[in-house]
Amino acid sequence: MLYHLLYPLANKFIGFNVFRYVTFRSVYAAVTSFGLCLFFGGAVIARIQALQLGEKIRSDGPAGHSKKAGTPTMGGILIILAMVVSDLLWVRWDSKFFWLTLFSILWFGGIGFVDDLLKLLGNGKSRGLSSLWKMMAQIVGAILIVYIYMAVLPDDFALKSSITLPFFKYPLNLDVLYPLFAVVVIVGSTNSVNLTDGLDGLAVGCTTFAAMAFVVITYVSGNVKFSDYLKIINVPGAGELTVLCAALVGAGLGFLWFNAHPAQIFMGDTGSLALGGFLGTVAVIVKQEMLLIIVGGIFVVEALSVILQVASFKMRGKRIFKMAPLHHHFELSGVPESKLIVRFWIVAIILTLLTLSTLKLR
């Protein structure tokens, strides 16, 4: 909005010319979303407490989690509001990718909101949306996103069905399989972040580091010169997503202010599904779906631990881990929660650096 209001005034006052630059607007999108989280965080926590929307702790989980019962949840609303307001202020409204990504945040966040609400209103008797309904809603959202994405790409864009492979110069064309692949990426990203959200600050911290990587990736993907130099797919208009990724970085850090151990608020499925859907959608738009495996390595491992645990128990009647997802296995192995979270963050930072290195190593 500010771009459309102030940039036209640059011919009268040259200082307004800064609004044309994605880098400038990205920095202030991050600052804005961070400030919004800090400013409204206390009020949101107090309001959720007043409504008695406290977390219900699983009886079969780590014993140490019982003290977290009653902690305000559905804090993902704060992240979403901070991101949306910041995006509306700093993003160019004529960007089709902006509206598509905004839709992904609201759609998947909406699924999480309904799921959280059903759990809370059920007084511990409801597990929220059934797995079938939740998955169906995610698939419908992903199909809509991929369909719209393919439709808004320029007609002369020859790489609609191609993806970039890390460490390789040339893209891989999936042809008719691409839409299915893109749907799997978005749904997989959504659920992987959701599974990682089990410790104070774990999921939002790892998501913030991944968003930092995508700040760079979206910028170079939308820049003709940089993308040509780095030999990655140039997606016209994708540079505007840099502002959205920066807003996520700010909102993630702002929420972490309250979510760090011991957490004053949990983001719930409202936040984890919205963030996972956002990352998956951005990765699809900039044709860097495979990089999501590296930058989101923590999410991938957490999801795989659940898959392996379930498969092993059904096929062999034995568990591989003491408890899945993987972070609960380490908890039950005696690793203190705060130390475990920081170690996962360290791994996430290393994966972020590795991801950025792949842009040059081809």
N, C-alpha and C positions, 0 to 999 in steps of 0.2 A: 504493500500500500504506500509506504513512504517513498518508494522508487517512483511511483506514478504521480505522487503529489509534489515531490521536491526536485527530482531530476529535471523536469521541464523548465525549472527556474534557473538552471545553470547558465543560460545565456544572459541573465541579469546579475547573478552572483556566482562566480566560478567555483566557490566552495561546495555548491550542491552537486558538482560533477562527480564527487566521490560515490554517489549513490548508483552510478553505473557499474561500479566494480563489485564483482561477486565476493572478492576477498574482504572488502570493507563490510559489506552487508552480512557476511558469514560471521565475522568477529562479533558484531553487535547483536546478531541473532543468538549467539551463544551467551553473551553477557545478559541479554534480555531474559532468556528462558531461565538462566541461573538465578537472576534477581527475582523473577516471579516466584520460583520455587521457595526461595528464602523468605520472601515477603508474605506469601500466603500459606506456607507450610504449617506454621503454628496454628493458624485459624482452621485449616483443613483437619489437622489432627484433633483439635478440640471439638470440631463439629462431628467428626466420625465417632469420637468417644461419647458425645452426647446422644448420638443415635444408637449407641451400644452395638456398633458394627465391629466387634472384636474377633480376632482370629480363633478358629476352632482347631485345636491341635490333635493330630492323629494319635490314637492310643498305642498304635504299633510302631511309632517312630522312636527316635532317640529319646531317652528319659530326660535329658537336659532341656528338651524343648518344651516340657510341660510348663515351665515358668513363663513362657511366651504367650500363654493363653490369655486372650482378652486384648492383646496388642491391636490397635486400630489397623484395619486392612483396607483394601480397595484404594490404596494410595496412588495407584496408577492413574487415577483421575487427575491428580496434581501434575504428573509428568505430561499427560496428554494435553491438559489445559495450557501448561507453560509452553509446550511445543507449538500448539495450534496458534496461540496468540502471537508468539514470537514469529512464526512463519508468516502469518497474515500481515505482520508489520514490515518484514524485511524481504520477503520473496516477491518477485515479479508475478503479478496475477495473470499475465498472459502466457505463463508457462503451463502447458498441458501436463507435464510430468509432475508439477507441484500438486495439482488437483488430484491426480491419480494416486500419488503417495499419501496425500491427506486422506483420501478415501480408505486406503489400506489401514492407516492408523485408527480411524474411527470404526471401520468394520470389525477388525480383529479386537480392538479395545472394547467394542460393544458386545462381542461374544464373551469376552472375559468378564465384563460387567454383569451380564446376565448370569453367568456361571457363579461368580462370587456372591451375587445377591441371593440366588437359590440356596447356596450353602449356608448363608447367614440366617435367612428366614426359616430354614429348616431346623434351626436350633440343634445342629449337630447330627440330625437324622438324615439330612439330604447331602449327597455328594455333588450337588450341582447338576449341570447338564450331563446327560449320559454321554459316554464316549462317542457313540454313534452320531448323536445330534451335533455334538461339538465338532467332530471331524467333517460332517456334511456341511456345516456352516462355513468351516474354513475352506473346504474345497470349492464351494460356490463363490466365496469371496476371491479366492485365487484365480478361478476361471474368469471371473469378471475383470480382474486386474490384467491378466494376460491378454484377454480379448481386446480390451480397450487399448492396451499398450501397443499391440500389433496394428491396431487401426489408426492410432495417432502418429506412428512412425511415418516419415516422408515416403511417398510412393517410390522414389528413386533410391531408397536406402536398400542396398543390395544384400545387407547382412542381417536381415530380420530374423532368420532362423539359425544364426551362428552364435557361438559362444567363444570366449577367450580361454585358452588353456595356460595355466601358469608355466613359465619357463619356455614357452613356445612362441615363435613370432607370428605364426599363421593361425587364424581362427578355424574352428571346426564347425562345419555346417551340419546341423541335425535334421534339416529339412522338415518333413511333416511331424517328426517326433518332438520338435522344439516346444510347442505349446504344452504338451504333457510334461516334458522335463521342467519347464518354468513353473508349472503348477506344483510339482513335487518339491521344487526348491523353496517356494514360498510357504507351503504347508509344513515342510520339514523344518525350516527356520523358525516358524512360529512355535511349534511344539518343542523344539530343542531348547529355546530360551525359557519356555514355560517349565520344563523339567529341571533346569538349572536353578530356578528360583526356589531355593530351600533353606538358604542361610542368609543372615543379615548382610545385605550389600553385595552378595555374590553375583547375582544375575545383572543387576543394574551397573555394577562396576565393570564386568566383562563386556556388557553391551556398550558402555561408554568408550572403552578402548577400541572396540570394533568400529564404532561410529567415527572415531578419530582417523582410523585408516580410510574410511569411506569419504571423509572430508577431502583427502588428497585424491583418492581414486575418481570420485565424481568430477573434481575440478579438471584433472588431466583428460578424462574421458570426453568432457564437453569442450575442450580446447583443441582446435585443429592442429596447431603447431606441436603442442606437447604430445598429443596422441600419436601423431605421425612420427615424432622423434622416438617415442617409447614403443612404437609398433603395436599399439593396442587399438581396439575398435573405437572410432570417434562416433559418438551418438549426439547428433545436433540437439542442443537445448538441455543436455544432461548436466551442464555446469551449474544450472540453477539449483540442482539438488544438493550442492555444496552447502548452501544456506540451511537447508533442512537438516543435514547431517550435523552441522555445527550447532543447530538449535537442540538436537538430541544430546550432544556432548554437554551443553550447558544445563539442560534439564536433568540429565543423568547425575551430574555433579551436585546440582542443587538438591535433588532427591536423596542422594547419598549422604548429604548433611544430616538428614533425619533418620536414614535407613542404616547407617553404619552401626556396627555392633557396640552396645546393645540397641537394637532398633526401636525407635519410637513409633514407627509405622511400617507396614508391609505394603508392597505394591499390588499383591494379589494377581490373579489371572488378568485383571483389567489392564495392568501394566505389562506383564510378561508377554501376553499374546500380542498386544499392540506393538511392543518393541521388536518382537520376533518377526511379525508381519512386515514391519517397516524395513528391517534389514534385508529380508528376502526380496521385497519389492524393489528396493534400490539396487540390489545386486543384479536382478533381472534387467532392469532398465539400462544399466551401464554395461551389460553383457559380461559381467564378472562373477557369474554364478559359482564357478569353481573356486574362486578366491575366498568365497564364503566358508569353504571347508577349512581353510587355513586360519583366517582371521577369527572365525568362530569355532576354533578347534576345541575349546572348552565345552561349548554347546554340543558339538558332535560326539565327543567322548561321553558326556553325560547321557545323551540319548542312546548311544550304543550300549552303555552299561545296562540300561533298562531293557533294551531288546535282548541282549545276551542273557540277562537274568531270567526273563520270562521264558525264553526259548529253552534254556538249560533246565528250568524247573519242570516245564511241560514234557520235555523229551527224556530227561534223566531222573527227574524227581529230586534234583539237587540244585542248590544255589551256588553261583560263582562268587558273589559278593555277600558280605554280611547283610547289606541292605542296598537297594538301588533307589535313586541315582547314586553315582559314584561318591559324591561328597558325603553322603550318609555312611558309606562304607568306611571312609577315613575317620569320620566322627566316632563310630562304634569301635574303631581300632585305637582310640585314645588320643587322637590329634585334637587339641583345643580348637574351638570354633574360630576364634579370632585369627589364630595362626594359619588355619586351613584356608580361610578366606583370602588372606594376604598372599599365600603361596599360589592360589589359583589366579589372583590378580597378576602376580609376577609372570606366570606362564602366559596369561592373556597379553601382557605387554610385549613379551618376546615374540609371540605369534603376530602381533600387530607390526612389529619391526620386520619380521620375516615376510609378511604380506607385502609391505611397501618395497622390500628389496626385489620382489618378483617383477615389479614394473620395469626394472632395468635389466635384470638377469634373464635374457631371452636368447 
